[in-house]
């Protein structure tokens, strides 16, 4: 079990580390802090590493060192925990990090789930020590966590960053285009590069800025920069601001939203900027960036151009640039396969090859139920939103008492703000449009597909009803119906790729609804069949039959039915020799912050005397529950670990009032189970 040993960060105290059980030749994680700044690291020799840090003037001024150790730690585990601490503490805000930004790399290793559970315990101890205040779920939903320059990078992100830095350092290349579909981490890499380049000796004195074309996202990224050492809010600018300086490097996020002189709000201002750069009226925001900087790094997705004002894709392909591709999916838990599914869904292709057993994809015929379900998810997870295509007038803009959208008696309002709408106070009761969510991550998204899109079942073709498309700047001046179709479909592809954990869909047009219903509900049926057949893990690992009991309360107490419902096969390497195991199906949300959700199957080991801090299966009379086991002030306490504040700790005076039955080992992945 993890322990945290705290010492003064003073050379006179270092001898205590030499005699400490984990002080030499054992992997540990450590924090050095003074209440304002912190350094996070890992080492196999904390005594020697502390002496090295003490020679660094920045570290020497810190006051305390906290050594996090565990009998079960190995090098991979400490690297992973160090990475998690850097990411969460940089976003938590209690400290300014002294750590550099050389790139944290995501990697897998044996039994990683166990060490990630240990990390949650470490975080709780840090909260008890008042080193951090916010919980992990709260931090994970924050913009600073999502766009932090300390985020773990995928291998392809690391390769792109190093290649671009090498070429800039050697002055080999001038222009770079980083292509990536939704969720491949374009914004994460853009923010990372801004900090990385400001830290490297070869580039730290260069004039660098991050250009964000979308006002709402620009405001969000400025908030992130304001809380990161070495970055300034003035480094985050709009396209029209690039003419104010001569930049060495301009990093451009969401480059597909750069504008040309077509269907824009202020032609005069646009023309003035063109004139400053000796460009005629055909000049675009892309041209402004090229003219105002020595090096340019564009993060781009041609399939996210959504209106005539966006610079045409051919302008990017015609540039003399080095192109890179990001492919690893970082947003959507279903991975790149889900992105391909959405593409094929709108391209009317065969969808039989797709299945998403771990992604919550649903089609709704009842708009009321979809909205209610999104609101329930928001209560549980936060950051769940309803969005729609621009198929209804924005009446509430001029009169907030008049609703904008009405479907089957349900009256809805468009977003009341364009500035950081997803995080605004009343967002869960409003409907966001493409301009408020592009570039953002949501836990769940409910997408209303409006009447501007229909389906011709006889010819298997999507139909655009332009009279129902209300974004004036989205259709004015378009003479080619295929161009308008491309924009509208790109909008829906973008909206449908915002959800990390799940996507709910409702279509107004009945023919289109039938098309989606057949395609998506068929997928759900296939997934149910898949979940009942032999697990692919059975061919790789030895499997053991374990009894399944239904069910155990993760919330209200539930009757503990002693009847074995069925036997299921579980990987043998999840179990220790000589111990007895069983599986429970959970109900409720009192342990959702510990990763145990409603309907999960959890593997448990029989244990009548569990250690403090374990997630236990406890019997209270004839009722069973899963809670965290603690002893406080002479009481035996069963604590919830939930985002739902209604769940309260249960206190007992003696072991006779509550009987321990087992300890939760892990939540089982449905792919690993053979019924």
N, C-alpha and C positions, 0 to 999 in steps of 0.2 A: 504493500500500500504506500502511496506517495506521502512523503513528509517534507516539511519546509523548515530549514534551519536558518535562523537569522543571526548575523554577526555585524559588528561595526566594520565598515570598510576602512581599516587602518592596518598598516603593516605590522603593528604590534600584536594584532589579533590573528594574523595569518597562521601562526603555529597551531592554533586550535583546529585549522583545516587539515593540517598534516596528520593529526591524531584522530580526526573524524573518520568514521567507518567508510564514508564515500568520498573522502578527501583526495585520494590518490588512486589512479588506475581503476576508475569506475565512471561510466557516463552519467552526467548530471546536467540539468538546466539551471541557469542562475539569472537573477535580476540584481542590478546594482543601481541604487536610486538615492535621491536626496529630497524627495517630496515634490520636486518640480520636473526634473529630467530623469531618464532611466536608460540603461543599456541592458539588452537581453542577449544572452549567449548560451552556448552549450560546449562542453568539454569532457575529456576523460581524465583530466587532472586539474581540479578546481584550485588546488594549492598553487601550482605553477602558473595557471592562467591568471589568478588574482594578482600575483606578483608582476606579471606582464602588464596587466591593466593599470596597475598603480604607477607605472612609468609614463602613462599617457596623461597629459595635463587635463584633458576633458574628463577622463574617468576619475582621476585622483580627487577631484572636487566633490564627488559623490560620497554619501555618508554611510549607507548600509548595503549589505549583500545578503540576498535570500537564496539559499541553495535548495533546489527541488530535486529530491532523490527518491529512488525506489529500487527494491531488490530485483525487480523484473526489467529494469531499463536495459536497453541495448542502444547502439549508436543510431540506428534508423529511428527508433522511438524518440530519442532526445532531439534529433534533427527535426522531426515532425512536430514535437511539442514546442520547440523553440520557434519554428515557423508560425505555429498557431498563436503563440503568445505575442509575437511581433505584430501579426495581422490584427488581432483583437485589441491589444493594448494601444496600438497606434490609432485605432478607430474609437476606443473608449473615451479618450480625452483627458484622463487624469494626469498623464505625463506627456512631456515632449520627448520623443525618442532620439537618442544619440546614435542609433544604428545607421550605418550606411545603407545603400540601396543597390547591392550587387545582384539582386534577383533571387527570390525564393522559388525553388522548383518543386512543383507537385510530384510526389513519387509514392508508389505503393510498396508495401512490405508485409511480411508475415504477421498476422494477428493485428493489423492496424486498427480494426474496430475496437479492440480491447484498450489500446493506448489512447484512442480518441475519447473513450469513456473516462479514462483516467484524467484526461485533460479537463473534462467537465468538473471532476472532483477538485482538481487543482484550482480552477477558477473560483469555485465556491469558497475555498480556503483563502484565496486572495481577497475575496469580498469580506470575509470575516476579519481579515487583517486590515481592512479599510484601504488596501492598495488600489482596489478598483471598486466602482460603485454600480455600474450597469450590468445586467445579466446578458448572457450570450445571445439569446434570441433578439433582445432589443438592439444589440450592437449589429448583429447580422442583417437586420432590416435597415440599418442606417446608410445614408449615402457615403459617409466617410469610409465605412467598411467596404462597400461595393466598388468605390472608385479609388481606394487607397493605393498609393504608390508602393506599399509594402505587401500587396496581394501576391500570393503564390502564382507563379507563371507556368504555363504549359511549356512543353519542350519547344513547340514551334514558335511561341512568343519569345523565348530566350534566344533562339537562333536568329530570329528577325532583328531583335534589339542589338545583338552583338555584331551582326553583319552591317547594319546601318551605322553603328558607332564606328566600326573599323573604316568604312568608306568615307565618313565625314572627317575622321581624324586624319586620314591620308589624303583628303581632298580629292578622292577618286570620282565620286558620283555627286550629282547635284539634287536630283529629284527622285523620290521613292513613292511608290503606291503600294499600300498594304491592303489587299483585298480580303474581305471576310464576310460571311453570311451572318445573320442575326445570332447573337450569343457567343461569338467566337472571341470576344474580349478585345475588341478594337479600342474602346474607350479606356479600358484598364491598361493596355499597352501604351496608349498615347500619354496618359498621366504618368505612368512609370518612366517613360522616356524623358519626359520633362524634368523629373527629379534626377534621374540617372545622369543626364547630360550636364546638369547644374552641379553635380558632385565630382565628375571626372576631371582630373587635372587638365587634360587637353581641351576641354570644352566649357569649363565652369565660368570662364570670363566672357563667353559669347553672349550676344543678345538673343534670347530664346523666348518664344511665346507659344501658347497653345490657343489655336483659333477654333472656336465653337460656334457654328452658324446659328444654332437654335437658341433663342433667348432664354428659355426655361432651363435647358440643360446647362447653358453657360453660367447661370446663377448658381446652380447646384455645384458645379466644378469649382467655382470661386470659393464656395464655403469649404470645400475640401482643401484647397490650396492655403486657405487662411489658417489651417490647423496643422500644417506640415512644415517642419523646420527646413529652411532653405528655399521654400516656395513663397510666392507673393500673389495676392489676388490680381495685381496689375499684370501678371503674366498670362491671365486668361482674357482673351479679347474677342471681339466680333470681327467679321471680315472687313467692315468699313474702317476699322482702327489700324489696319496693317500699314496704312500710308503715313502714320504719324512718326514712324521710326524706320531706320534701315536695319533690318533684322538679319542675323546670321542664320538662324534656323527658325522656321515656322512649322509647327506640328499642327495638322488640321484634322480634327475629329469630325465624324459625320460629314465627310467631304461631298457626299451625294446631295447634301442640302445647300451647297453653294449656289448662288443665284446668277441668272443672266437677266438681261434687260427685257423682261416679258412678264406681264401680269403682276407687277410689283406695286407696292404701296406708294413709293416716293421716287418718281422718275428723276426729278430735279436733283436730289441728293446723289443719286446713282451717277448722273451725268457729271456732276462736279468732281466726284472721285475719279472717274475716267479721265477727265481733263487734267487733274493733278499728275496723273501718270502718263500723260501724252498718249492716251488711248482714245479712239473714237467711240461712238455709242454702241459699237458691237462688243466692247470690252466687258468681261464678266468678273465676278468675284474671284474666280480661279486665276484670271489674268492678273488681278491685283496682287495676289499672293506670290505669283511667279516673279512679278516685277519688284516686289518689296523685300525680297530675301535671297540669300545666297544658296541656301539649302531648304528643301521643302519635303515634308513627310505627310502624305495624304492617307487617311484611313477611309476606305471606300467600299460601298456595296451598290453595284449598279441596279440591283432589284429593289432598292429603297428610294429611288427617285419617284416622287408622288405627284408632281404638278409641273406645268409648263415652265414655271420660273426656275426650276432646278436645271443646273448646267447639264447638257446632253452627255450621255456616256461616251460618245465618240471623242469628246474633248480630252478625256482621260486616256483613252487608248492611243490618241495621236501624239501625246507628249513623249518626249525622249526621257523615259524614266525606267528605273529598275523596279520590277514588280515582285511582290512577295504574296504568299497566300497563307491565311490563318484558317485552320480546319478543325481544331479541337473545340468541341462544344463546351462552354463554361456556364451558360445560363440554364438551359433546359435540361432537366434531369433525364429526359428520354434520349438525349444526345442528338448527333447530327441526323440520325434516322428520322427524327420527328420533323426537322427542317425539310428534308427531302419529301416526307409524306405531305406536308402542306403544299409544297411546290406541285407535286403530282395530283393533289386533290383539285387544285385550280387549273391544272393543265389537262384534267380529265383523263388521267392515265390509270392503269391497273394498280390497285392498292393492296392486292392480296398478300404481298411479301412483307407488309409492315405489321408489327405488334408492339404494344407499349405496356407491358405488365406492371411497370413501376411508375407510370405517368397517368394522371387523372384527366383523361380526355372524354368529354361528354357532349352529346347533342341534346338540346332541349326543345320540346314542342310547346312548353308553357313558359312564357317570359317571366311571369310572376315567380315561379319556382326557381328559375335561374338566378334572378336578382336576390331572392332570399338566401339561396345557397352560397352565393358570393359573400353576402353580408355575414353569414355564419362562419365562413372560412376566415373572413377578416377579423372576427372576434377571437378566433383561435390563433391565427398566424400573423395578422396585420398585413398591410400592403397587398390587399386583394381589391381589384377595381373592375367596374363595368366600363367598357369602351364601345364605340360604334363608328361606322362609316358616316361620312358627312352627308346624310340623306334627309336631314330635317333642318329647317330654318332655326337660327339662333335668336329666338324672340326674347328670351329672358335677358339678353344683353342690354336691352333698352327698358325692359320692365321685369324685374326679378320675380314678380308674382304670376307671370304667365309661363306655363310649362312649354317645353320645346318639343318633346317627343310623347306620343301616346300610342300604345300598342295594347290591344285587348283590354282597354280600361286602365292600364297602368300608365301613370303620368310621370315623366322623367324630365330632368333639367340638364342642359349642357354644363360643362365645367364653368364655375363662376370666376376662375382665374386662369391665366395662361402661365403664371409664374410658379414653377415647381408644384403643379397641380397634384401629382400623385401623393405628395406629402402634406397637402393642405388639409385643414381641419375638417371640412365637410365633404371631402372627395368621395367617401364611400356612399354618399347619398346623391352623387352626380354621375354624369356620363362623360368620360373623356374622349377627345377626338385624337386623330393621328398626330396633330401638332403638339399635344401635351404629353404623349407617352413615347414617342420615337426616341430611342436611346436609353430608355429606362427599363429596369427589371421589376417585375411584380411576382409575388408568390403564386397567386391565381389571377387569371384574367377571364372575365366574361365578355364575349364579343357578340354584339348585335350587328348582324349583316342586314343592311337597309334595303329598301325597295328599288334602289338604283341598280341592283344586280339580280338577274333572274336566270332561269335555266330552260333550255329547249330540249326536252327529253327525246323527241323524235330524231333530232340531228346531233344529240349529245354535244350541246354547245352552250356556252355562257352568253347571256344577252345583257347588254348595257342599256338601261333606261335613263338617258341623259337628263330628261325632265325632272327626275327625282334626285339628281346630284346637285347639292346646294352650295358647294364651294365654288363661288363665282370665279375666283382666281385659279381654280383647278380645271376649268373647261374653256374660259374665254380665249378665243383665238385658235382653238383646235379645229382643224378641218378634217383630220383623219380619225374616223371612229376607233380604229385600232390603237391609236395613241392614247385616247381617253380610256379605253379598256385596259391598257397596260398600267396606267396610273392607278385606276380604281382597284385592280387586282393586286398591285404592289402594296396599296394601303392595307388591304385585308391580310395579305401575307405577313406584313409587318405587325399588325395588331395581334395576329394569331401566334406570334412568336415572342410574346412578352412574358408568358407565364413560366416560372421556374418549376413549380410542382404540378400545375394543371391548367387546362384551358376548357372553358365551357362555351358552347356556341348556340346561338339562336338566329334563325333566318326569317325575315318578315315575309318574303315571297314564298308562296306555298310550293311551287314547283322546285325552287332551289332547296327549300326545307326538306322535301322528299329525297332529293339527291344526297344531301348531307346525311340525313337520317339513315338511308340505306348504306352509305359508305362507312359512317362512323359506328353505327350500331352493329354492323357486321364485324367490325374490328373488335368490339367489346365481346361478341360471341366467340370469336376465335381465341381471344385472350383467356376466356374462361375455360375453353377446351385445353389450351396450352397448360394452364395451371394444374390440370388434373392428370397430366401424363408424366412419364418418367423425366426427372430432372436431368439436364445435361451434366450436372455435377456427379451423377451416379456413375458415369463412365470414367471419371477422373479420380474419385475418392471412394473409399470404403464407406458404406452407409450402414446405419444401425436403426432398427425399429424402436420407436419411442412412443409411449402412450400419450394421446391428446385428450385433455379434459376441457369441457366448456362449462362456464367461462369464468373469468376472474375480473373483479371490478377495479378499474382504474378511475375511480370516481366514487359513486355510491357503492356501499357494500353489496355483494351479490351472493346468493346461496351457492355454497361450494358443493356442486354435484360430484359425488365420488365415482360416478360411472365413466368408464373409458369410452369415449365416443368412437375412436378409431385409432389405428396404429399408423404412424407416418415415419418415413425414413429420413434420417438426419445424418450429416457428415460425422463420421466417427472421430475425426481429429478435433472436433469441438468439445470432446468429452475426455475426462480424466479416468484412468483405469481404477476400478473399485468403487466409483461413485454411482448413485442412481439418479436418473434423469427423467423428466417429464416435460410436456409442452402444454401451455395454456393459451387459449384465445382470449384476448383482452377486450374490455368494453369500457369506454370512458376516456377522459382527457386529463386526469389528475397527474399523469407522469409524462405528458407530451414534451416537456422541456428536457427530459432525460432520454428522449428518442423513442418512447413507447407510446404508440398512438392507438386510437380506437380500431379494433379489428386485427391488430398485429398478432402473430404467433410468436410466443417467447419461449425459449429453451431455458429450463430451470433445473438446478441440481438440488436434491434433498439435503437440507441442512437445518437442524433444529437449534443450533447456536451460532447464528451468523455474526460476522464482525460488524462493528459500528460503521455506518456509512454505506452499507450494501443496500441494493434494491431487493427487498424481501417479499416473499409470498407469506402473508400472515392470515391466520384464522381467528376471527372474533366471533365466538359462538359457532354458528353454522355458516357464517358468511366469510368470504375470502376477499382479500384486496392486495394490491401491489403498492408498496410505498417504500420510502427510504427510512432505514432503521437508525435511530439515534437514542442516546441516553442523556437526559438533561435534568439537573436538579433532583435526582432521585426518581425521575419518571422514565418509563419506556415510551418513546415518541415515534409515531409513524408519520413521516412528513411527505406531503405531496411535492411535486416539482413540476409546476404547471403554469401556463400562461393565463389560466382561468382563475381569478382571485377568489372564486367562490369556494374552492377547496381549502380546507383548514387542517392543521395537524391533529392527530388523534393521540391522546395521552392516556397511559395506563400505569397503575401503581405497581402491579406485579406481573410476572410471566404467566400466572394462572388466568389472567383476564384475556391474554392474547397468546396464541401459540404459533411459533415460527415453523413453517413447513419447507421453505426452500429459499434459494437465492437465484435471482435472474442472471443467467449467463450471457445471453445475447438475444436480440430480436432477429428472427430468422427471415432471410430473403426468400420470397416465394419461389424464386428460380432454383433454390437449393433444396426444395422439399419434394419428396416423392410420396404421394398419397396412395 
